[in-house]
């Protein structure tokens, strides 16, 4: 009788211990801040609240993670660009989140001639400053920056092609990563030769956002693997 009661107590303690761990994980999820321009925001995607890449990323990663969309249309990493991300409420909110993970995707709007022709030399130092502002947070987040997705001919404002992204922007992003110690997620390759997913030739549709979410999730899970009990 005493042995049976002891076994029951052991089983009960294991159950409540596991339940406490599970409850702790749900109460303190890993916070992910998705920082970027219209492609992060989900411009042009029907039901962007559920179909943007951050929304799909949240579902892909599951309850252990809490994913937040801090994308803002048309924004630049350049401080003197036509629409700096620095001046947005999304930037302030992303810092205030004290995220554990930050994924930054900026550069497409920086390449627009109104910005790049005058300020291309400022892109690397400005992007470094942006990353440093997140690295200085108390939460000490893991940060990834992204190669921009491809662009395809036919957009009314984005006139450059993907060769310009690869030859002019990608090397500067490499330099930013080198100087800050962050790693890169290659979204350009992920969506290469997927023009059918770009209705306006610049912004991916929900299927394109799904590919982005899948690639970002794969990267995050490699660093933050699923825990087994």
Backbone torsions as a table, in degrees:
resi	resn	phi	psi	omega
1	UNK	NA	-44.5	-179.7
2	UNK	-65.9	-38.8	178.1
3	UNK	-63.1	-41.9	179.7
4	UNK	-61.9	-42.9	178.2
5	UNK	-64.3	-37.2	179.5
6	UNK	-64.7	-42.5	177.8
7	UNK	-61.1	-42.8	179.5
8	UNK	-62.2	-39.7	179.0
9	UNK	-65.4	-39.0	178.5
10	UNK	-64.4	-46.7	179.7
11	UNK	-61.1	-42.8	-179.2
12	UNK	-63.5	-41.9	-179.3
13	UNK	-65.9	-37.9	177.3
14	UNK	-64.7	-41.9	-180.0
15	UNK	-62.3	-49.0	-177.6
16	UNK	-69.3	-31.6	176.3
17	UNK	-65.1	-45.2	178.2
18	UNK	-63.9	-39.9	179.5
19	UNK	-63.9	-37.9	179.5
20	UNK	-66.4	-40.7	177.8
21	UNK	-62.5	-45.3	-179.9
22	UNK	-62.0	-43.8	179.7
23	UNK	-64.1	-37.4	178.3
24	UNK	-64.0	-40.2	178.8
25	UNK	-64.3	-39.9	-178.9
26	UNK	-71.4	-33.7	-178.7
27	UNK	-76.0	-27.3	-177.1
28	UNK	-127.7	68.4	-179.5
29	UNK	-69.6	161.9	175.1
30	UNK	-76.4	120.0	-174.5
31	UNK	-88.1	129.5	-178.5
32	UNK	-118.4	123.8	175.9
33	UNK	-105.0	118.2	176.2
34	UNK	-97.7	109.0	-175.4
35	UNK	-105.6	136.7	179.3
36	UNK	169.9	-162.0	-177.0
37	UNK	-102.2	-148.6	-174.8
38	UNK	-65.6	-25.5	-179.5
39	UNK	-72.4	-35.4	171.8
40	UNK	-70.0	-43.6	180.0
41	UNK	-58.5	-38.4	-177.5
42	UNK	100.6	31.0	-178.7
43	UNK	-57.7	133.5	177.3
44	UNK	82.9	-5.5	-179.7
45	UNK	-90.7	124.3	176.1
46	UNK	-63.8	134.1	-177.2
47	UNK	58.1	50.8	-177.8
48	UNK	-59.1	-25.4	179.3
49	UNK	-60.8	-28.1	179.8
50	UNK	-114.6	-13.2	-173.5
51	UNK	-117.2	-4.6	173.9
52	UNK	-63.5	163.7	-177.9
53	UNK	-63.2	-39.6	177.4
54	UNK	-62.5	-37.5	178.9
55	UNK	-64.3	-44.3	178.6
56	UNK	-69.1	-33.2	176.4
57	UNK	-61.7	-42.4	179.5
58	UNK	-59.7	-42.6	179.1
59	UNK	-68.5	-37.1	-178.8
60	UNK	-67.3	-41.9	-178.0
61	UNK	-74.6	-31.4	177.1
62	UNK	92.2	-174.6	-169.5
63	UNK	-68.0	-17.8	179.5
64	UNK	-68.1	-17.2	-177.3
65	UNK	-119.9	148.6	173.6
66	UNK	-121.3	109.7	-172.1
67	UNK	-102.4	133.4	-176.6
68	UNK	-123.7	136.3	-178.9
69	UNK	-96.9	111.2	176.9
70	UNK	-113.8	32.2	176.3
71	UNK	-76.2	148.7	177.1
72	UNK	-141.2	128.6	-175.3
73	UNK	-57.0	137.4	169.6
74	UNK	75.0	10.4	-169.6
75	UNK	-85.6	156.6	-179.3
76	UNK	-121.9	154.7	168.5
77	UNK	-75.8	-27.2	178.7
78	UNK	-62.1	128.7	177.7
79	UNK	-67.9	-29.0	179.3
80	UNK	-106.4	20.8	172.9
81	UNK	-71.2	175.0	-176.6
82	UNK	-69.3	-21.2	-178.7
83	UNK	-152.0	78.4	-174.9
84	UNK	-65.5	135.0	174.1
85	UNK	-60.6	-29.6	-178.7
86	UNK	-53.2	-30.5	-172.4
87	UNK	-96.0	11.7	-175.1
88	UNK	-97.7	152.1	172.5
89	UNK	-65.8	-25.0	178.3
90	UNK	-64.0	-37.6	178.4
91	UNK	-63.0	-46.5	179.2
92	UNK	-62.8	-39.8	-179.7
93	UNK	-68.1	-37.0	178.9
94	UNK	-64.4	-40.9	176.3
95	UNK	-65.2	-43.2	-176.8
96	UNK	-64.8	-25.1	-179.3
97	UNK	-62.6	-26.3	-174.2
98	UNK	53.6	56.7	-174.6
99	UNK	-69.4	157.7	173.0
100	UNK	-89.0	-25.8	-179.6
101	UNK	-135.9	136.2	174.5
102	UNK	-126.9	127.5	176.3
103	UNK	-116.4	118.2	-175.3
104	UNK	-113.0	130.0	177.0
105	UNK	-132.8	94.4	179.3
106	UNK	-136.9	145.3	178.0
107	UNK	151.6	-33.7	-177.3
108	UNK	-59.5	-46.6	-179.4
109	UNK	-73.2	-27.4	176.1
110	UNK	-61.3	-32.8	-177.7
111	UNK	-74.7	-11.3	177.7
112	UNK	-60.1	140.8	-170.8
113	UNK	-56.5	-34.3	179.7
114	UNK	-60.7	-24.5	-179.8
115	UNK	-101.8	-50.4	-170.9
116	UNK	-69.2	-38.2	-177.8
117	UNK	-62.2	-31.9	-177.3
118	UNK	-98.1	-33.5	-165.8
119	UNK	-127.4	16.7	-176.3
120	UNK	-57.1	-33.1	-179.3
121	UNK	-68.2	-16.7	-178.1
122	UNK	-92.3	-8.4	-173.8
123	UNK	-61.8	-48.3	-177.8
124	UNK	-62.8	-53.3	179.9
125	UNK	-63.1	-35.5	179.1
126	UNK	-67.9	-41.4	178.8
127	UNK	-66.2	-39.6	177.0
128	UNK	-60.0	-44.2	178.9
129	UNK	-60.6	-39.5	178.9
130	UNK	-62.1	-45.8	179.8
131	UNK	-64.5	-42.4	179.4
132	UNK	-59.4	-34.1	-179.9
133	UNK	-64.5	-31.5	175.6
134	UNK	-81.8	-35.9	178.1
135	UNK	-64.4	-24.7	-179.1
136	UNK	-80.6	-6.9	-178.6
137	UNK	-65.8	152.1	177.7
138	UNK	-62.3	-29.5	-178.1
139	UNK	-72.5	-14.6	179.2
140	UNK	48.5	62.6	-173.5
141	UNK	-69.9	153.7	165.5
142	UNK	-78.9	130.1	-173.1
143	UNK	-121.0	134.5	169.7
144	UNK	-121.2	142.4	170.2
145	UNK	-114.6	157.2	-170.4
146	UNK	-119.8	141.6	162.4
147	UNK	-68.3	136.6	178.9
148	UNK	-62.0	152.9	173.2
149	UNK	-65.8	160.8	179.9
150	UNK	-65.4	158.8	166.3
151	UNK	-114.2	153.1	-178.4
152	UNK	-125.9	150.0	-175.3
153	UNK	-61.0	138.1	173.1
154	UNK	128.6	-8.3	179.0
155	UNK	-77.5	147.6	-174.2
156	UNK	-77.6	-20.5	-178.6
157	UNK	-115.4	-37.0	-179.6
158	UNK	-89.8	99.8	-172.4
159	UNK	-94.8	-18.3	-177.9
160	UNK	-78.2	156.1	179.5
161	UNK	-101.5	-178.3	-174.7
162	UNK	-68.7	-23.8	175.8
163	UNK	-61.1	-36.6	178.0
164	UNK	-64.7	-41.3	176.8
165	UNK	-59.1	-47.3	-176.3
166	UNK	-68.1	-39.5	-172.9
167	UNK	-88.7	-33.4	-175.9
168	UNK	-100.7	-40.5	-172.2
169	UNK	-93.0	-45.2	-175.9
170	UNK	-56.6	-44.6	178.3
171	UNK	-61.1	-33.4	177.9
172	UNK	-71.3	-36.8	176.0
173	UNK	-65.5	-38.0	175.1
174	UNK	-59.3	-42.2	179.5
175	UNK	-65.8	-39.9	176.8
176	UNK	-59.7	-46.5	-179.9
177	UNK	-62.3	-41.1	180.0
178	UNK	-61.8	-43.5	-175.6
179	UNK	-77.3	-24.4	-177.3
180	UNK	-102.5	-15.4	-178.9
181	UNK	80.1	12.3	177.5
182	UNK	-89.9	164.9	178.1
183	UNK	-103.1	167.4	-173.4
184	UNK	-115.9	139.5	170.1
185	UNK	-105.8	122.8	-174.4
186	UNK	-89.1	87.3	177.8
187	UNK	-82.4	-15.3	178.7
188	UNK	-67.1	-46.8	177.5
189	UNK	-66.7	-38.2	-178.8
190	UNK	-55.8	-38.4	-176.1
191	UNK	-111.0	15.4	176.4
192	UNK	-66.2	140.2	-179.6
193	UNK	60.0	32.8	177.7
194	UNK	-121.9	43.4	-174.3
195	UNK	-57.9	-29.9	-178.8
196	UNK	-64.1	-17.1	179.0
197	UNK	-89.9	3.7	-177.7
198	UNK	-120.5	84.5	-175.9
199	UNK	-57.4	-37.0	179.5
200	UNK	-105.7	11.0	175.7
201	UNK	80.9	-4.3	-179.9
202	UNK	-127.8	-41.4	-174.1
203	UNK	-101.7	123.1	178.8
204	UNK	-69.1	151.1	175.1
205	UNK	-82.0	-170.1	-177.2
206	UNK	-60.8	-35.9	177.6
207	UNK	-67.3	-39.2	175.2
208	UNK	-64.8	-40.9	176.7
209	UNK	-61.7	-34.4	177.5
210	UNK	-64.2	-40.4	177.9
211	UNK	-64.1	-40.2	176.3
212	UNK	-61.4	-49.1	-179.4
213	UNK	-58.6	-40.1	-179.8
214	UNK	-64.1	-43.7	-179.0
215	UNK	-67.9	-42.3	178.9
216	UNK	-66.3	-41.9	178.8
217	UNK	-61.7	-41.3	178.6
218	UNK	-60.2	-42.1	179.5
219	UNK	-65.8	-45.3	-179.1
220	UNK	-64.5	-43.2	-178.1
221	UNK	-65.5	-28.9	176.9
222	UNK	-65.1	-36.7	179.5
223	UNK	-84.7	-33.6	-178.3
224	UNK	-122.3	74.3	-174.9
225	UNK	-65.1	156.5	177.4
226	UNK	-63.1	130.0	-179.4
227	UNK	-87.0	136.5	175.7
228	UNK	-109.9	142.9	-178.2
229	UNK	-107.0	NA	NA
